[in-house]
Each structure stands twice: as C-alpha cells, then as structure tokens.
C-alpha cells in the first residue's frame, strides 16, 4: 500500500509505503512520522472525532484523519483556503474571525422558557467541532475570500432562531455583506460536515429571515431579463 502526501517545503507530492492492513489515516501518518520521515507535520487531538483538529483533504474530499480508513493510492493534502503552516498543518485563526464579523452570538438577551423541542431545534448546529471542513469544501472562497462562510452563517442562524434573542434584526443585518446571498447553495459544506450539520439549509432559513427584515437578493435585482418592462409606457 502507498499513500501520497503533499509536502509544503517543496510543494511536491511524496509517496510513502505502508503495510497493507486496515488503519486510520491518523495512525498511518503517525507511523510514517515515527519510522520514515520525522519531518512530516500534521495536527491531531482527541483521536475520537470530537475535536476536529486532524481534518485534511483525501482525494479531494474533506475527512477527519482519525476516522478515515486509509486506502491504497490515497492522496493527502491540507485543507483549502487556509494558510499552510507546514505540510498538513494549517492556520485556522482567520476563519474564526468570521464569527466576529457575523456577530454570531446572542445580541440582546431576553428571558424565555425553552422546551425540549426548542433545545432539539438548535442541537445539531451546536454539534460543530471546529474542523473547518465546511470552509475547505466551499467553492465560493475560490472567488471571494471575504465570504463569511458556512460555519459563521449556520451559527448566525442558530442564534437568530433562539427564543432568548431579542434582537434578531442585528444578526440578520450583519450577514448581508459577503454572507447569505453570496452562497451558491451547492451543499458541499453539508456533505463535508462530519457531524451531519446542514449549513445549506441554515443559510436558506437565514435568507427567509432576511426577506422578512426587508432584504432582497442583490443578484436577483441586478439580473437582466432581456427586455425593458417599462418599454412603451
């Protein structure tokens, strides 16, 4: 069995032989570092799909290294749209700043009784493990690095739908620029999420809230339909 890893020092893919047996990618990376190449750098944490630290791209798809079972001829790369610190280790700090820009937290707290149904409603969005897989999978970043992104937008929806939020309008206001209308609804973020969160649906719900607050899709307004509706008047 052989896997290939994109190395940062020479921007080249390097092949590493492995014993032909079942193991996680994280175990394979650990074995390579211990027995073949001590310079190989990657991130790891809980080893139980809880912390999100070990997220990488395998054959062009985002995976948690601690959960993915390595296969022959796998190609391993760092997450996309992140500063590569070394090899598979990336800087995730910039993506977290999208939370600040989107103000994805309770704006004005009000007392409210939450039922088990209310708690269940936002439970899935709260399962995020900060792996950044959704950011890496999002094609919008290829053309718009200022996009708020799936993580920030799904968090914004989580708080905008919270009964304890008395100022939903501020949350909605703060996700208009480079936000809800910039998403192309491809659902790559939903497919990439290891916890089953559905940012695409959350963004659609944020769009509905935006319309309720008087916003419209700016790309729709700018469309040309090939005729002048005011012609002849």
N, C-alpha and C positions, 0 to 999 in steps of 0.2 A: 504494500500500500504506500502511496506517495501523496502528500499534500503540498500545495504551493502557497507561499506567504509573501505578500507584498512588503518589501523592506523599505524603510524610509531613508537610509543612508545613501542608497544608490538608485532609488526609485525603480528597482527591478524586482521581479518575482523570483524567489528562491525555492527550490524543491527540497523536501525533507522526506526521507523514507521512514516508514513506521511499520511495526509489527502488524500483521493482518489479523486484528482482533477488535471486538466491539469496545469502544470507549467514547467518552465525551470529547468534544473539541478542546475544552479546557484541560482535560487530562493529557491530551496529545501535545498541546502547547507546553504544558509543564514538563513532560518527558523530553521534548526537544530541547528546552532550555537547560535541563539537567544533564543531558547526555550528548547533545550535538552542537548546540550554539548558545552559549551563556549570554550573548549579547541580545538575543531576541527579547523584545519588550511587549508586554500586554498587561491588561488590568484584570483583576479578579477580586472577589469579595466573599460573599456568603456561600458560593458554590451550590446554592439551592434555589435559584431563580427568584430570589427575593430582592436583591439589592440593585440589579440592573447594571452593575459595574462592567461586566465582561462582554457587553454587546459588541458584535463585529458584523461584517458582511461576509456571507458564504455563498459563493457562486452568484453574486449579485443580489442576494436577499439578506435582510437583517435577521440575525439569530443571536440568542444567548449562548455563549460558548459552553457554559456549564450544563446546558440542556441538549444542545445539538449533538447527535451521534455522528462522529466523523466518518467520511466515506472516501474511497479511493478517488484521487484526482480532484478533490475539493480545492477551490481557490479562495484564500482567506485575505480579506482586506479590512482596513479601518473603516469606521462609519464615514459616510459622505457629509460634505458641508461643515466639517469640523476642522479646526487646526490640528494637524497631526504632530504630537509631541515627539513620538518615536514609535516606529513600526505600527502596532495595533492600538497604541495608547493615544487617546485624543483629548483635547481640552473641551469640556462641556460647559464651561462657565458662561460663554456668550449666549447659549440657548436659554439658560436660566434667566437672563436679563429680559427675555420676552415676557416673563411674568410681571416684571416691574412695569414694562410698557403697557401691558394689557390690564394692569391693576386687578389681577385675578385673585381677589380675596373679598371678604365682606367689607362693603363700603360704609354702611351705616347700620349698626346692629339694632334689631328690634326684638322684643320678647315674642316668642312663638312656641307653641306646643308641637313637637314633632312626633308623628305616629310611626309605628314600624314601617308603614308603607312609604312615608316620607324619607326615612333613613335608607330604605331599599332603593329609592329613586336615584339617589346620588352615590350609592355604594360603589358602583362599578367605576365611576370617574375617580374615586378615591383610592382605587387599587393600583394606581400608577407607581412604577418602581424606578422612575427617572433614568431609564436606559437610553433614551434619545433615539430609539429605533424609528419612531414615527417621523422625527426630523430628517433622519438619514434617508428615509424612503420617500420623502415628499419632493416631487419634481418641481414644485414652484420655486424652491430655493436655487435651482439652476439659473433662473432668470430674475429672481427678486430676493436677494439676501436679507432684505428688511422685513420680509413676511413674518408675522407673529408666530405662525406655525401651529400644528395640531395640538401639541401639549398645552400651550398657553390658551388656545381657544376652547379646548374641552374643559379646562379648569375655569375659564370665564363662564361657560355655560353652567358648570356645576354650582357656582356661587350665585349666578343670576336666577337660578331656579330654586334657591334656598329660601324657605319661608322667613328666615331670620334676616334676610336682606331687605332693607327699607329703601334702598337707592339703586334699583336695577338700571335706571337710566344711565348712571355714570359708567357702569360696567359696559353697557351697550355702546355708549359714546366712544369708549376707549378701544374698541375692537373694530372700528370702521376703517381707519387708515392702515393699509397693508395687513388687513385682517380678514373678516368673514367673506368679503366679496372677492378677494384675491384667490381663495381656494378654488381649485378646478374640479373638486368632488370626484377625484379618481379612485378614492378609497384605498390607496396604497398604505396610508397610515394605519387604517383599520386592519389590513391584512398583516402588517408588520408587528402590531402590538402583541407582546407575549402574554398579556393579561386579559385579552379579549375586550379591551375598551374600543369604542366605536367613535373616533373623532369626527368622521364624516357626518354621521347623524347629529352629533352635538353641534357641529357648525351649521347644519341645516336648521336646527332649532334656534340657534343664535340669529340666523338670518330672519326667521319668523319674528323673533323679538325685536329685531332692528326695524322691520316693516311696521310693527306695532308702534314703535317710537318715531315713525315718520321718515325713516331712511328708505332709499331705494337702491337697487343695484346700479352703480355708476356705469358699468359696461353696457347695461341694457339701455340706459338713457342715451348713450353715445352711439348706439347702433344706427346704421343707415339701412333702411328697408327698401332702398331703390326707388322711392317715389316721394314726392312732396305732398304730405297730407293737406296742406293749405293751398295747393295749386287750384286756381280757378275761383278763389274767393277774394 
